[in-house]
């Protein structure tokens, strides 16, 4: 039964979906801004997420700073692994 902390799994791992805003848990689709550990930023429509906060986004845009300048890539759909997510901003957009 975990370590007694609310939102902990039976193996002691933290279940982050417990802390997700209620509108995510209710199944409403919403726009989300994600910053990754590699400093890429992705904005898209959140379709699904699991107990570990792996996410599927659609109609996304990836923003990346390269030596040549800012690269913008359109994404039809993407699966993000929870290990690569640094920050989530509901309804957020990157600074232009």
N, C-alpha and C positions, 0 to 999 in steps of 0.2 A: 504493500500500500504506500510506497514512496517513503519520503523522509518526514512526513507530517506537514509539509508545506502544500498549501492549496495550489493546484496546477502541476504537481509533480507526478511523474509516471511511476509504475511499479518498480522500474529498474533505477529509480533515482534521478532520471533525466527530467528536465524542466519542460513542461508542455506549454509552449508559448501561445498556442491558439486559445488557451484559457484567457489570456490577457488581450486578445484581439477585440476591437470595438464591436459592440453588439450588432451594428448594421452589417458587418462582415459575416458574423455568425448566422444572421438571419437569411443569408443568401442573396441579399441585394448586391448588384454589380456596382462597383464604384471605381473611379480613377485613383491611381496611386502612383507616387513618386518613390523610387527605390534608389538608394546609393549602395554600390557594391564595394567589396573590399579592394577591388582593383581600381577604385575611383571612377568607374563608369556610372552614369546615371540613366535610369530607365523609367519612362513614364508610360503607363498603359492602363487598360481596363482589367481589373482583377476578376478572373473567372472562377478560380478555385484555389484553395490552400488546404494543407493537411495539418495534422497535429504538430509537425515539426516546422511548420511555416515554409515548406517548399511551396512555390507559387506558380500558377499558370496565368499569364497575362495575354491579352489580345490587343491588336491595334496599337502596338507600342512604338516608341521611339527611343533609341539608345543614343546617348550623348557621351562622347569620349574626347579627352584632350590628348592630342598627339604632338610630336615635334613639328609637324606640318600645320597644326592649328586644330580647330574643333571639328570633329567628324560626327556627322549625324546619320544614323542608320535607321530606316523604317523596318519594323518587325511585325509580321502578320500575327505570329504567336510565339511565345517563349516560355520555357520551363526554367525557373530559377531555383537553384539548390539553396537551402537555408544556410549552408556554411558560407555562402558568398554574399549574404545580405548584411549590410552594416546598419542601414537606417531605412525606416519606412515613414512616408509622409502621406496620409490620406488626402486626396484631392490636391496634392502638391504638384508643383512644376519647377524645373530647374531655373536658376537665374540666367537670364540671357545677356 
